Amino acid sequence: MAEESRKAQGKERQVVVSVRFPAALLEWIHAVAAVEGITANTVIRNGMDVYLQDRVASPAFQQASESYLAQAQAQVATARGLATSESERAHA
């Protein structure tokens, strides 16, 4: 990992999470960390960064994201419509 990335990462707020890994995967993570002279945490963070960047860039994710946003907008519009209708009935 480049020195700049380490410094930037050190400035970010980090949160501790608990994640379960199959034993074989954890052994693989530790092996990569040992070979590269970095921590297992760094291997996991780097791996998740690459995975998420690839995933978010995928057409399937883009389509799912657009669908999710459309559903959320429809729900808000429905909720606002109900609130408006209830408000109009209260003032009538």
All heavy atoms as an XYZ file, in Angstrom:
696
protein
N       0.854     -1.179      0.000
C       0.000      0.000      0.000
C       0.889      1.227      0.000
O       1.862      1.300      0.722
C      -0.901     -0.049      1.237
C      -1.845      1.106      1.344
S      -2.826      0.951      2.823
C      -4.421      1.031      2.121
N       0.545      2.211     -0.790
C       1.357      3.413     -0.891
C       1.298      4.204      0.403
O       0.312      4.162      1.136
C       0.857      4.271     -2.054
N       2.384      4.947      0.671
C       2.464      5.748      1.895
C       1.326      6.757      1.969
O       0.748      6.971      3.027
C       3.825      6.459      1.953
C       4.059      7.234      3.232
C       4.120      6.363      4.479
O       4.507      5.183      4.364
O       3.771      6.850      5.560
N       0.971      7.388      0.834
C      -0.114      8.363      0.808
C      -1.430      7.725      1.229
O      -2.209      8.317      1.964
C      -0.255      8.970     -0.586
C       0.895      9.871     -0.974
C       0.767     10.339     -2.418
O      -0.274     10.087     -3.044
O       1.719     10.958     -2.906
N      -1.694      6.520      0.742
C      -2.930      5.832      1.083
C      -2.985      5.519      2.570
O      -4.017      5.633      3.204
C      -3.073      4.540      0.287
O      -3.207      4.836     -1.082
N      -1.850      5.100      3.129
C      -1.804      4.804      4.567
C      -2.096      6.050      5.383
O      -2.839      6.012      6.351
C      -0.444      4.230      4.960
C      -0.357      2.735      4.810
C       0.817      2.201      5.598
N       2.088      2.571      5.020
C       2.741      1.849      4.123
N       2.243      0.720      3.710
N       3.894      2.238      3.645
N      -1.511      7.176      4.991
C      -1.739      8.420      5.714
C      -3.195      8.850      5.604
O      -3.807      9.256      6.575
C      -0.817      9.520      5.193
C       0.620      9.353      5.634
C       1.478     10.485      5.106
C       2.926     10.289      5.514
N       3.778     11.345      4.967
N      -3.749      8.752      4.405
C      -5.142      9.143      4.200
C      -6.061      8.238      5.000
O      -7.019      8.692      5.614
C      -5.500      9.090      2.723
N      -5.760      6.947      5.012
C      -6.578      5.998      5.738
C      -6.494      6.256      7.238
O      -7.473      6.115      7.952
C      -6.120      4.577      5.410
C      -7.148      3.526      5.707
C      -6.728      2.193      5.147
O      -5.574      1.806      5.283
N      -7.644      1.495      4.524
N      -5.330      6.658      7.729
C      -5.162      6.948      9.140
C      -5.967      8.148      9.595
O      -6.339      8.239     10.760
N      -6.271      9.062      8.687
C      -7.037     10.255      9.023
C      -8.537      9.977      9.044
O      -9.291     10.734      9.623
C      -6.731     11.378      8.039
C      -5.307     11.894      8.144
C      -5.048     12.984      7.134
C      -3.605     13.431      7.205
N      -3.302     14.454      6.194
N      -8.968      8.921      8.392
C     -10.386      8.581      8.352
C     -10.805      7.957      9.676
O     -10.030      7.266     10.319
C     -10.665      7.568      7.239
C     -10.455      8.115      5.854
C     -10.685      7.060      4.795
O     -11.456      6.112      5.036
O     -10.076      7.179      3.728
N     -12.049      8.193     10.044
C     -12.603      7.552     11.237
C     -12.765      6.066     10.937
O     -13.335      5.694      9.917
C     -13.952      8.171     11.567
C     -14.599      7.560     12.772
C     -15.884      8.311     13.120
N     -16.584      7.591     14.134
C     -17.579      6.735     13.899
N     -18.002      6.536     12.670
N     -18.167      6.095     14.878
N     -12.226      5.249     11.789
C     -12.337      3.809     11.589
C     -13.230      3.214     12.664
O     -13.205      3.643     13.816
C     -10.963      3.155     11.604
C     -10.105      3.598     10.445
C      -8.800      2.838     10.355
O      -8.507      1.972     11.164
N      -8.012      3.163      9.358
N     -14.028      2.240     12.269
C     -14.963      1.579     13.157
C     -14.600      0.097     13.202
O     -14.327     -0.509     12.160
C     -16.411      1.753     12.641
C     -17.394      1.039     13.541
C     -16.759      3.233     12.522
N     -14.608     -0.463     14.374
C     -14.303     -1.878     14.536
C     -15.584     -2.678     14.312
O     -16.642     -2.344     14.861
C     -13.747     -2.169     15.949
C     -13.532     -3.658     16.154
C     -12.457     -1.399     16.165
N     -15.494     -3.699     13.460
C     -16.632     -4.580     13.207
C     -16.196     -6.026     13.395
O     -15.013     -6.353     13.297
C     -17.211     -4.391     11.782
C     -17.769     -2.993     11.594
C     -16.178     -4.692     10.731
N     -17.158     -6.861     13.644
C     -16.885     -8.281     13.793
C     -17.372     -8.990     12.530
O     -18.524     -8.829     12.132
C     -17.626     -8.833     15.011
O     -17.455    -10.227     15.100
N     -16.474     -9.736     11.898
C     -16.808    -10.456     10.673
C     -16.349    -11.899     10.833
O     -15.249    -12.155     11.323
C     -16.103     -9.823      9.444
C     -16.427    -10.588      8.176
C     -16.480     -8.365      9.310
N     -17.170    -12.818     10.420
C     -16.807    -14.240     10.481
C     -16.312    -14.692      9.110
O     -16.933    -14.405      8.092
C     -18.015    -15.078     10.895
C     -18.492    -14.771     12.289
C     -19.756    -15.578     12.601
N     -20.379    -15.081     13.790
C     -20.204    -15.608     14.997
N     -19.434    -16.653     15.150
N     -20.812    -15.084     16.036
N     -15.181    -15.381      9.108
C     -14.616    -15.923      7.884
C     -14.495    -17.431      8.014
O     -14.153    -17.930      9.093
C     -13.200    -15.373      7.630
C     -13.155    -13.928      7.265
C     -12.754    -12.971      8.183
C     -13.498    -13.506      5.983
C     -12.697    -11.636      7.851
C     -13.444    -12.161      5.642
C     -13.046    -11.223      6.576
N     -14.694    -18.160      6.932
C     -14.360    -19.583      6.962
C     -12.854    -19.711      7.241
O     -12.063    -18.845      6.823
C     -14.692    -20.074      5.551
C     -15.630    -19.045      4.989
C     -15.259    -17.756      5.646
N     -12.465    -20.736      7.953
C     -11.063    -20.909      8.354
C     -10.115    -20.846      7.162
O      -9.056    -20.210      7.237
C     -10.889    -22.220      9.114
N     -10.474    -21.486      6.059
C      -9.592    -21.512      4.888
C      -9.385    -20.107      4.319
O      -8.267    -19.750      3.923
C     -10.157    -22.438      3.815
N     -10.437    -19.302      4.293
C     -10.318    -17.943      3.781
C      -9.442    -17.096      4.700
O      -8.595    -16.332      4.235
C     -11.700    -17.297      3.625
C     -11.734    -15.858      3.104
C     -11.020    -15.738      1.757
C     -13.176    -15.377      3.001
N      -9.607    -17.258      5.996
C      -8.784    -16.505      6.940
C      -7.311    -16.905      6.824
O      -6.422    -16.047      6.883
C      -9.284    -16.702      8.369
C      -8.637    -15.820      9.425
C      -8.807    -14.349      9.081
C      -9.224    -16.118     10.794
N      -7.049    -18.181      6.614
C      -5.665    -18.627      6.406
C      -5.080    -17.978      5.153
O      -3.919    -17.566      5.134
C      -5.601    -20.157      6.291
C      -5.839    -20.860      7.611
C      -5.887    -22.378      7.465
O      -5.459    -22.897      6.403
O      -6.347    -23.034      8.410
N      -5.879    -17.873      4.119
C      -5.443    -17.257      2.873
C      -5.141    -15.783      3.099
O      -4.127    -15.262      2.628
C      -6.553    -17.438      1.847
C      -6.165    -17.213      0.408
C      -4.917    -16.980     -0.093
C      -7.043    -17.205     -0.711
N      -4.977    -16.823     -1.450
C      -6.274    -16.964     -1.859
C      -8.411    -17.393     -0.849
C      -6.829    -16.889     -3.126
C      -8.960    -17.329     -2.111
C      -8.168    -17.080     -3.247
N      -6.001    -15.099      3.835
C      -5.783    -13.685      4.160
C      -4.471    -13.511      4.918
O      -3.666    -12.632      4.596
C      -6.972    -13.133      4.979
C      -8.218    -13.045      4.101
C      -6.631    -11.779      5.615
C      -9.512    -12.813      4.862
N      -4.251    -14.347      5.911
C      -3.014    -14.258      6.693
C      -1.781    -14.573      5.843
O      -0.727    -13.946      6.018
C      -3.076    -15.180      7.920
C      -3.919    -14.635      9.022
N      -3.518    -13.595      9.826
C      -5.147    -14.976      9.446
C      -4.463    -13.320     10.701
N      -5.476    -14.142     10.493
N      -1.903    -15.512      4.921
C      -0.780    -15.849      4.048
C      -0.430    -14.674      3.138
O       0.752    -14.329      2.987
C      -1.114    -17.086      3.210
N      -1.435    -14.046      2.560
C      -1.192    -12.884      1.698
C      -0.555    -11.764      2.513
O       0.408    -11.126      2.075
C      -2.503    -12.403      1.028
C      -2.325    -11.052      0.360
C      -2.985    -13.438      0.012
N      -1.075    -11.539      3.717
C      -0.533    -10.493      4.585
C       0.937    -10.758      4.904
O       1.766     -9.848      4.852
C      -1.353    -10.398      5.871
N       1.275    -11.987      5.212
C       2.655    -12.325      5.546
C       3.591    -12.119      4.366
O       4.674    -11.547      4.505
C       2.727    -13.784      6.034
N       3.153    -12.559      3.199
C       3.982    -12.418      1.998
C       4.198    -10.951      1.657
O       5.295    -10.531      1.286
C       3.343    -13.174      0.802
C       4.022    -12.801     -0.501
C       3.404    -14.682      1.036
N       3.145    -10.140      1.796
C       3.238     -8.727      1.432
C       3.755     -7.845      2.564
O       3.993     -6.658      2.362
C       1.872     -8.220      0.947
C       1.470     -8.883     -0.364
C       0.215     -8.269     -0.960
O      -0.433     -7.423     -0.328
O      -0.118     -8.659     -2.093
N       3.911     -8.432      3.754
C       4.423     -7.663      4.884
C       3.446     -6.607      5.384
O       3.854     -5.519      5.800
N       2.166     -6.916      5.311
C       1.124     -6.005      5.794
C       0.232     -6.765      6.768
O       0.377     -7.976      6.941
C       0.289     -5.430      4.624
C      -0.350     -6.554      3.791
C       1.138     -4.529      3.743
C      -1.239     -6.067      2.648
N      -0.701     -6.068      7.384
C      -1.590     -6.739      8.331
C      -2.753     -7.402      7.607
O      -3.106     -7.027      6.478
C      -2.165     -5.737      9.354
O      -3.017     -4.814      8.662
C      -1.058     -4.990     10.096
N      -3.353     -8.371      8.284
C      -4.552     -9.014      7.745
C      -5.662     -7.975      7.581
O      -6.432     -8.029      6.620
C      -4.999    -10.146      8.657
N      -5.740     -7.023      8.500
C      -6.742     -5.958      8.387
C      -6.572     -5.190      7.076
O      -7.552     -4.853      6.410
C      -6.646     -4.970      9.553
C      -7.141     -5.566     10.844
O      -7.867     -6.550     10.850
N      -6.739     -4.967     11.946
N      -5.331     -4.906      6.706
C      -5.067     -4.178      5.467
C      -5.475     -5.005      4.259
O      -6.066     -4.481      3.309
C      -3.591     -3.767      5.382
O      -3.288     -2.933      6.500
C      -3.274     -3.030      4.099
N      -5.197     -6.296      4.284
C      -5.614     -7.180      3.187
C      -7.133     -7.142      3.044
O      -7.663     -6.995      1.932
C      -5.133     -8.632      3.424
C      -5.738     -9.588      2.384
C      -3.627     -8.714      3.405
N      -7.828     -7.236      4.165
C      -9.294     -7.246      4.137
C      -9.836     -5.904      3.651
O     -10.719     -5.856      2.786
C      -9.853     -7.612      5.523
C      -9.490     -9.056      5.863
C     -11.372     -7.401      5.581
C      -9.663     -9.418      7.326
N      -9.314     -4.797      4.189
C      -9.773     -3.469      3.757
C      -9.531     -3.261      2.265
O     -10.412     -2.797      1.528
C      -9.078     -2.366      4.555
C      -9.691     -2.100      5.906
C      -9.156     -0.810      6.510
N      -7.711     -0.807      6.630
C      -7.042     -1.233      7.693
N      -7.679     -1.687      8.748
N      -5.724     -1.188      7.716
N      -8.321     -3.597      1.810
C      -7.997     -3.436      0.385
C      -8.902     -4.304     -0.483
O      -9.368     -3.874     -1.540
C      -6.539     -3.755      0.115
C      -5.592     -2.738      0.705
O      -5.994     -1.670      1.147
N      -4.313     -3.073      0.728
N      -9.120     -5.523     -0.037
C      -9.987     -6.436     -0.788
C     -11.410     -5.927     -0.877
O     -12.036     -5.975     -1.941
N     -11.930     -5.407      0.222
C     -13.284     -4.867      0.210
C     -13.369     -3.622     -0.661
O     -14.351     -3.426     -1.375
C     -13.764     -4.551      1.633
C     -14.078     -5.785      2.446
S     -15.257     -6.924      1.635
C     -16.636     -5.837      1.310
N     -12.338     -2.800     -0.631
C     -12.316     -1.597     -1.459
C     -12.405     -1.966     -2.939
O     -13.224     -1.421     -3.683
C     -11.054     -0.790     -1.170
C     -11.045      0.545     -1.887
O     -12.056      1.275     -1.812
O     -10.025      0.860     -2.517
N     -11.586     -2.915     -3.361
C     -11.587     -3.349     -4.768
C     -12.930     -3.980     -5.119
O     -13.526     -3.676     -6.161
C     -10.430     -4.336     -5.039
C     -10.581     -5.006     -6.397
C      -9.104     -3.624     -4.936
N     -13.437     -4.853     -4.246
C     -14.717     -5.524     -4.499
C     -15.840     -4.503     -4.661
O     -16.626     -4.562     -5.607
C     -15.061     -6.495     -3.361
C     -16.473     -7.009     -3.468
C     -16.786     -8.040     -4.344
C     -17.498     -6.451     -2.715
C     -18.088     -8.501     -4.467
C     -18.802     -6.898     -2.825
C     -19.091     -7.925     -3.705
O     -20.384     -8.372     -3.829
N     -15.923     -3.544     -3.727
C     -17.013     -2.570     -3.769
C     -16.913     -1.655     -4.987
O     -17.933     -1.335     -5.610
C     -17.054     -1.757     -2.475
C     -17.476     -2.562     -1.246
C     -17.296     -1.727      0.014
C     -18.906     -3.052     -1.374
N     -15.707     -1.234     -5.342
C     -15.548     -0.404     -6.539
C     -16.013     -1.165     -7.786
O     -16.724     -0.604     -8.624
C     -14.098      0.046     -6.698
C     -13.703      1.121     -5.712
C     -12.283      1.591     -5.928
O     -11.777      1.613     -7.041
N     -11.632      1.980     -4.846
N     -15.604     -2.428     -7.902
C     -16.012     -3.243     -9.054
C     -17.520     -3.469     -9.052
O     -18.178     -3.386    -10.090
C     -15.294     -4.590     -9.051
C     -13.832     -4.486     -9.415
O     -13.397     -3.411     -9.874
O     -13.108     -5.488     -9.228
N     -18.062     -3.756     -7.884
C     -19.488     -4.060     -7.767
C     -20.340     -2.850     -8.132
O     -21.301     -2.954     -8.891
C     -19.790     -4.526     -6.339
C     -21.178     -5.018     -6.143
C     -21.337     -6.399     -6.788
N     -22.738     -6.747     -6.732
C     -23.449     -7.116     -7.790
N     -22.876     -7.235     -8.963
N     -24.709     -7.399     -7.677
N     -20.003     -1.697     -7.578
C     -20.775     -0.476     -7.831
C     -20.696     -0.078     -9.301
O     -21.657      0.469     -9.851
C     -20.293      0.658     -6.900
C     -20.855      2.002     -7.302
C     -20.684      0.341     -5.459
N     -19.598     -0.372     -9.957
C     -19.427     -0.024    -11.372
C     -20.150     -0.993    -12.303
O     -20.327     -0.691    -13.485
C     -17.942      0.019    -11.720
N     -20.605     -2.122    -11.789
C     -21.221     -3.131    -12.652
C     -22.592     -2.684    -13.136
O     -23.338     -2.005    -12.434
C     -21.353     -4.463    -11.903
O     -22.419     -4.389    -10.967
N     -22.957     -3.070    -14.358
C     -24.280     -2.731    -14.888
C     -25.421     -3.279    -14.021
O     -26.440     -2.613    -13.849
C     -24.293     -3.383    -16.281
C     -22.843     -3.484    -16.657
C     -22.117     -3.737    -15.360
N     -25.241     -4.457    -13.455
C     -26.287     -5.041    -12.607
C     -26.540     -4.167    -11.383
O     -27.687     -3.929    -10.995
C     -25.895     -6.455    -12.180
N     -25.469     -3.674    -10.771
C     -25.631     -2.812     -9.598
C     -26.258     -1.483     -9.992
O     -27.126     -0.963     -9.285
C     -24.296     -2.566     -8.894
C     -24.458     -1.762     -7.630
C     -24.703     -2.399     -6.425
C     -24.384     -0.382     -7.642
C     -24.879     -1.672     -5.259
C     -24.551      0.363     -6.487
C     -24.797     -0.284     -5.289
N     -25.831     -0.923    -11.112
C     -26.390      0.340    -11.569
C     -27.897      0.212    -11.786
O     -28.671      1.077    -11.374
C     -25.696      0.807    -12.859
C     -24.241      1.169    -12.674
C     -24.055      2.352    -11.742
O     -24.771      3.331    -11.825
N     -23.088      2.255    -10.848
N     -28.313     -0.882    -12.401
C     -29.729     -1.116    -12.645
C     -30.476     -1.297    -11.322
O     -31.556     -0.724    -11.125
C     -29.922     -2.335    -13.537
C     -31.366     -2.585    -13.922
C     -31.525     -3.759    -14.858
O     -30.614     -4.564    -15.023
N     -32.694     -3.874    -15.466
N     -29.915     -2.086    -10.416
C     -30.549     -2.302     -9.117
C     -30.636     -0.998     -8.327
O     -31.633     -0.738     -7.645
C     -29.775     -3.358     -8.318
N     -29.605     -0.171     -8.426
C     -29.593      1.115     -7.731
C     -30.693      2.034     -8.262
O     -31.410      2.680     -7.487
C     -28.219      1.771     -7.908
O     -28.193      3.042     -7.326
N     -30.827      2.102     -9.569
C     -31.879      2.927    -10.168
C     -33.262      2.433     -9.757
O     -34.152      3.234     -9.449
C     -31.733      2.936    -11.687
C     -30.523      3.719    -12.169
C     -30.257      3.574    -13.645
O     -31.140      3.062    -14.386
O     -29.161      3.972    -14.080
N     -33.449      1.132     -9.723
C     -34.727      0.553     -9.307
C     -35.017      0.880     -7.848
O     -36.138      1.249     -7.489
C     -34.702     -0.959     -9.517
O     -35.881     -1.541     -9.031
N     -34.006      0.763     -7.008
C     -34.147      1.061     -5.582
C     -34.550      2.519     -5.376
O     -35.461      2.827     -4.604
C     -32.837      0.757     -4.859
C     -32.852      1.124     -3.397
C     -33.403      0.251     -2.460
C     -32.332      2.333     -2.956
C     -33.428      0.589     -1.116
C     -32.359      2.676     -1.618
C     -32.903      1.803     -0.698
O     -32.931      2.141      0.623
N     -33.885      3.425     -6.083
C     -34.204      4.847     -5.958
C     -35.615      5.150     -6.449
O     -36.341      5.945     -5.838
C     -33.180      5.690     -6.719
C     -31.782      5.736     -6.108
C     -30.827      6.484     -7.031
C     -31.815      6.381     -4.733
N     -36.024      4.535     -7.534
C     -37.373      4.743     -8.058
C     -38.421      4.265     -7.055
O     -39.435      4.944     -6.833
C     -37.545      4.019     -9.398
N     -38.181      3.117     -6.428
C     -39.110      2.604     -5.415
C     -39.175      3.540     -4.212
O     -40.252      3.816     -3.685
C     -38.706      1.204     -4.966
C     -38.940      0.139     -6.003
C     -38.394     -1.210     -5.579
O     -37.655     -1.325     -4.607
N     -38.756     -2.244     -6.319
N     -38.012      4.035     -3.773
C     -37.976      4.948     -2.631
C     -38.724      6.238     -2.957
O     -39.492      6.745     -2.128
C     -36.533      5.249     -2.230
N     -38.538      6.767     -4.157
C     -39.232      7.991     -4.561
C     -40.744      7.763     -4.617
O     -41.527      8.619     -4.210
C     -38.708      8.484     -5.905
C     -37.312      9.069     -5.809
C     -36.715      9.399     -7.169
O     -37.119      8.861     -8.186
N     -35.728     10.286     -7.169
N     -41.146      6.600     -5.098
C     -42.571      6.276     -5.163
C     -43.158      6.175     -3.755
O     -44.275      6.649     -3.510
C     -42.784      4.977     -5.932
N     -42.425      5.592     -2.840
C     -42.902      5.480     -1.460
C     -43.048      6.853     -0.820
O     -44.016      7.130     -0.126
C     -41.963      4.602     -0.633
C     -42.059      3.139     -0.990
C     -41.027      2.302     -0.255
O     -39.995      2.796      0.167
N     -41.321      1.026     -0.106
N     -42.076      7.722     -1.047
C     -42.145      9.079     -0.498
C     -43.319      9.831     -1.112
O     -44.080     10.504     -0.406
C     -40.815      9.838     -0.715
C     -40.965     11.312     -0.401
C     -39.712      9.222      0.133
N     -43.497      9.706     -2.418
C     -44.612     10.379     -3.080
C     -45.942      9.882     -2.532
O     -46.852     10.675     -2.281
C     -44.532     10.164     -4.590
N     -46.057      8.585     -2.314
C     -47.283      8.014     -1.756
C     -47.512      8.532     -0.342
O     -48.609      8.948      0.010
C     -47.207      6.475     -1.746
O     -47.070      6.018     -3.096
C     -48.438      5.858     -1.122
N     -46.457      8.536      0.459
C     -46.577      9.017      1.833
C     -46.953     10.495      1.863
O     -47.792     10.911      2.662
C     -45.273      8.782      2.588
N     -46.364     11.271      0.986
C     -46.688     12.707      0.931
C     -48.114     12.909      0.452
O     -48.819     13.794      0.935
C     -45.716     13.441      0.031
C     -44.300     13.463      0.622
C     -43.379     14.231     -0.239
N     -43.447     15.639      0.216
C     -42.827     16.625     -0.373
N     -42.121     16.406     -1.460
N     -42.909     17.846      0.086
N     -48.544     12.093     -0.486
C     -49.922     12.177     -0.981
C     -50.920     11.849      0.112
O     -51.943     12.508      0.266
N     -50.621     10.826      0.915
C     -51.496     10.461      2.025
C     -51.526     11.571      3.057
O     -52.580     11.914      3.586
C     -51.031      9.147      2.678
C     -51.205      7.890      1.831
C     -50.605      6.690      2.551
C     -52.679      7.637      1.547
N     -50.371     12.156      3.339
C     -50.309     13.237      4.320
C     -51.101     14.436      3.837
O     -51.817     15.073      4.599
C     -48.853     13.617      4.597
N     -50.993     14.732      2.544
C     -51.732     15.861      1.973
C     -53.223     15.588      2.042
O     -54.007     16.445      2.431
C     -51.286     16.116      0.518
O     -49.893     16.384      0.519
C     -52.033     17.280     -0.090
N     -53.643     14.365      1.687
C     -55.053     14.008      1.716
C     -55.603     14.104      3.132
O     -56.693     14.626      3.359
C     -55.268     12.593      1.183
O     -54.879     12.523     -0.164
N     -54.856     13.615      4.118
C     -55.293     13.671      5.504
C     -55.391     15.113      5.968
O     -56.322     15.504      6.669
C     -54.318     12.881      6.397
C     -54.398     11.388      6.179
C     -53.302     10.645      6.932
O     -52.519     11.276      7.664
O     -53.237      9.406      6.777
N     -54.431     15.942      5.560
C     -54.424     17.346      5.927
C     -55.614     18.068      5.316
O     -56.285     18.884      5.974
C     -53.119     18.010      5.462
O     -53.135     19.382      5.711
N     -55.909     17.764      4.049
C     -57.043     18.387      3.383
C     -58.347     17.992      4.058
O     -59.251     18.804      4.242
C     -57.069     17.997      1.907
C     -55.968     18.641      1.101
C     -55.863     18.111     -0.318
O     -56.618     17.163     -0.672
O     -55.035     18.619     -1.080
N     -58.476     16.717      4.457
C     -59.700     16.247      5.128
C     -59.856     16.911      6.486
O     -60.958     17.254      6.901
C     -59.659     14.727      5.302
C     -60.031     13.993      4.043
C     -60.182     12.520      4.346
N     -58.869     12.026      4.777
C     -58.263     10.973      4.276
N     -58.849     10.269      3.346
N     -57.089     10.598      4.689
N     -58.772     17.136      7.194
C     -58.832     17.754      8.517
C     -59.284     19.197      8.433
O     -59.964     19.705      9.330
C     -57.465     17.670      9.198
N     -58.917     19.881      7.327
C     -59.271     21.288      7.179
C     -60.631     21.472      6.511
O     -61.118     22.583      6.426
C     -58.197     22.030      6.392
C     -56.904     22.119      7.108
N     -56.785     22.531      8.411
C     -55.613     21.831      6.724
C     -55.525     22.512      8.797
N     -54.788     22.074      7.791
N     -61.227     20.415      6.024
C     -62.528     20.526      5.302
C     -63.686     20.585      6.269
O     -63.690     20.358      7.401
C     -62.688     19.358      4.361
